[in-house]
Amino acid sequence: MAALDVDQLHTGYGDIRVVRGVSLATEPGSISVLLGRNGVGKTTTLLALAGLLPANAGRVSLHGQDVTRTRAESRVKAGLGFVQEGKRIFRDRTVDENLQLGAYTLRAKRRSWRHSIEEAYDRFPLLREKRSEPAGRLSGGQQQMLAIAQALLAKPTVLMLDEPSAGLAPQVADAVFDTLRSLRDDGLAVLLVEQAIDEAIHISDHVYVMDGGRITRNWRTSELDAESIRSEIVGSSDSAAFQPKP
């Protein structure tokens, strides 16, 4: 059973329909990557899956449970985590306070969520060194790690990330991708939106290409090697504007 299953999702902003019948899935212990040019509906899709935009039609399921009409906080409780683009952390709060806010969703005793925060520090040792510093003073890569750590404190089984490598130096971006591989190995289902197509393909188990609010191509990466998939994407008529990030 897919951890996240999306069937013919339609959504948008008011009367503007941006996403028109998207279907995709991601399984436990796998990374699914959603690729596409700017403006084709990738972020809008994630916002709808997170419950931050209403679905006009279609179905969204988490582990077989229909969550299409449930509120965002209910989806978090059902196991859906979301790291939005732009390192959305509390910049005036310390690193530790940011993690405490993430742990608040556990609705557990302080000792329990304190243990979860220490686990986050074990995964991201650099954050432990900065735990008493305001988050706004962290480097871009450290802020992205903090945003991921904060989302993980809700104990998601499905983690969605929107452009996690945006604005990061290549070496720092590689560390983010290594983290996603580690999360996959831990059994999470990961849905990733990325413009760094080479790196995204290399870590993925399934690649979806989006254009005009629809899924236009998809492959399991076991069926084609990464270079063949990239050639298909860049060479296809609906994806000719794809370019790797500088």
C-alpha positions in Angstrom: 0.0 0.0 0.0 1.3 3.5 -0.9 2.0 5.7 2.1 0.7 8.7 0.1 -1.7 8.1 -2.8 -3.1 11.0 -4.9 -5.8 10.4 -7.4 -6.9 13.0 -10.0 -6.3 16.0 -7.7 -7.7 19.3 -8.9 -6.9 22.5 -6.9 -5.9 26.2 -7.3 -6.6 29.6 -6.0 -10.2 30.8 -6.1 -11.5 30.4 -9.6 -8.0 29.8 -11.0 -7.5 26.1 -11.5 -3.7 25.4 -11.3 -3.6 21.6 -10.8 -5.7 19.6 -13.2 -6.0 15.9 -12.4 -2.6 15.0 -10.8 -2.2 11.4 -9.7 1.0 10.2 -8.0 2.1 7.9 -5.1 5.0 7.3 -2.9 5.7 4.2 -0.8 7.4 3.6 2.5 11.1 3.6 2.2 11.2 5.5 -1.1 11.7 8.9 -2.6 9.4 10.2 -5.3 10.5 13.4 -7.1 8.2 15.8 -8.8 10.0 17.8 -11.5 8.8 20.6 -13.7 9.4 24.2 -14.8 8.4 27.1 -12.6 4.7 27.8 -12.6 3.5 24.3 -13.6 1.8 23.6 -10.3 4.3 21.7 -8.2 4.2 23.9 -5.1 0.4 24.2 -5.4 0.2 20.4 -5.4 2.1 20.1 -2.2 0.1 22.8 -0.5 -3.1 21.0 -1.4 -1.7 17.7 -0.2 -0.8 19.4 3.1 -4.3 20.7 3.5 -3.3 24.3 3.1 -5.3 24.6 -0.1 -8.7 22.9 -0.7 -9.1 20.1 -3.2 -11.7 20.9 -5.8 -11.8 17.3 -7.0 -9.9 14.1 -6.5 -8.7 12.1 -3.5 -5.7 12.2 -1.2 -5.0 9.2 1.0 -2.5 8.5 3.7 -1.9 4.8 4.3 -5.3 4.1 2.9 -7.1 6.7 4.9 -9.0 9.4 2.9 -7.8 12.8 4.1 -9.0 14.9 1.2 -11.3 17.0 3.3 -9.4 17.0 6.6 -7.6 20.0 8.1 -3.9 20.5 7.8 -3.3 19.8 11.5 -5.2 16.5 11.2 -3.0 15.4 8.4 0.1 16.1 10.5 -1.4 13.8 13.2 -2.1 11.2 10.5 1.6 11.2 9.6 2.2 13.9 7.0 5.1 16.3 7.4 5.8 19.3 5.1 8.9 21.4 4.8 8.0 24.4 2.8 10.3 26.3 0.5 12.2 29.2 2.1 13.4 27.7 5.4 10.3 28.7 7.3 11.6 28.7 10.8 11.2 31.1 13.7 14.3 33.2 13.2 14.1 35.2 16.4 13.8 32.0 18.5 16.8 29.8 19.4 17.4 26.5 17.7 16.2 24.6 20.7 13.0 26.7 20.9 12.3 26.0 17.3 12.6 22.3 18.0 10.4 22.6 21.1 7.7 24.2 18.9 8.0 21.3 16.5 7.8 18.8 19.3 4.6 20.4 20.7 2.6 18.5 18.1 3.6 15.2 19.9 1.1 16.0 22.7 3.3 14.1 25.0 5.0 14.7 28.4 8.0 16.9 28.4 10.4 14.0 29.0 9.1 12.3 25.9 9.5 15.2 23.5 12.8 16.2 25.1 14.0 12.7 24.0 12.7 13.4 20.5 14.6 16.7 20.4 17.8 14.9 21.4 17.3 12.4 18.6 17.0 15.4 16.2 20.4 16.6 17.5 21.8 13.2 17.0 20.7 13.3 13.3 21.9 16.9 12.9 25.0 17.4 15.2 25.7 20.9 13.9 22.3 22.0 15.4 23.3 20.8 18.8 26.3 23.1 18.7 24.0 26.0 17.8 21.1 25.1 20.1 21.2 28.3 22.1 21.7 30.6 19.1 18.8 32.5 17.3 17.9 30.5 14.2 18.2 33.6 12.1 22.0 33.5 12.7 22.4 30.1 11.2 23.8 29.6 7.7 21.3 28.8 4.9 22.2 25.1 5.1 21.8 24.9 8.9 18.4 26.7 8.6 17.3 24.1 6.1 18.4 21.3 8.4 16.5 23.0 11.3 13.4 23.1 9.1 13.7 19.4 8.3 14.4 18.5 12.0 11.4 20.5 13.1 9.1 18.7 10.7 10.5 15.3 11.8 9.6 16.0 15.4 6.0 15.4 14.6 7.0 11.8 13.7 5.8 11.8 10.1 5.6 8.6 8.0 5.4 10.8 4.8 7.6 13.8 4.4 7.1 16.4 1.6 9.8 18.9 0.8 9.6 21.9 -1.5 12.9 22.9 -3.1 15.1 22.0 -0.1 18.3 22.7 -2.0 17.3 26.2 -3.1 19.9 28.8 -2.5 22.4 26.4 -1.0 26.0 25.9 -2.0 26.5 22.6 -3.8 28.3 21.0 -0.9 25.6 22.0 1.5 22.9 20.8 -0.9 24.6 17.4 -1.1 24.3 17.2 2.7 20.6 17.8 2.4 20.2 15.1 -0.2 22.3 12.7 2.0 19.8 13.4 4.8 16.9 12.5 2.5 18.6 9.2 1.6 19.0 8.5 5.3 15.3 9.2 5.9 14.3 6.8 3.1 16.6 4.2 4.6 14.7 4.7 7.9 11.5 3.8 6.2 9.9 7.2 5.5 8.1 7.9 2.3 9.5 11.1 0.8 7.9 13.4 -1.8 10.4 15.9 -3.1 9.9 18.9 -5.4 13.3 20.0 -6.9 14.8 22.0 -9.7 18.2 20.5 -9.3 17.2 17.7 -11.6 20.4 15.7 -11.8 20.7 15.4 -8.0 17.0 14.7 -7.6 17.0 11.9 -10.1 20.1 10.3 -8.6 18.4 9.9 -5.1 14.9 9.1 -6.4 13.0 5.8 -6.7 10.3 7.3 -8.8 10.3 10.4 -11.0 7.2 12.4 -12.0 7.3 15.3 -14.6 4.7 17.9 -14.3 3.6 20.4 -16.9 0.5 22.6 -17.3 -1.0 21.3 -14.0 -0.7 17.6 -15.0 1.7 14.7 -14.7 3.0 14.3 -18.2 5.8 11.7 -17.7 6.8 9.2 -15.0 9.4 6.5 -14.5 10.6 4.2 -11.8 14.3 4.8 -11.7 14.9 1.0 -11.6 13.6 1.0 -15.2 16.0 3.6 -16.6 19.3 4.9 -15.5 19.6 8.4 -14.3 21.2 9.8 -17.4 18.5 8.3 -19.7 15.8 9.8 -17.5 17.5 13.2 -17.7 17.8 12.9 -21.4 14.1 12.0 -21.7 13.2 15.0 -19.6 15.4 17.6 -21.2 14.6 16.3 -24.7 10.9 16.1 -24.4 8.7 18.8 -25.9 6.9 19.6 -22.7 10.2 19.9 -20.7 12.5 21.6 -23.1 13.1 24.5 -20.7 14.5 22.2 -17.9 17.9 23.2 -17.0 20.0 22.1 -14.0 20.7 24.7 -11.3 24.0 26.6 -11.7 
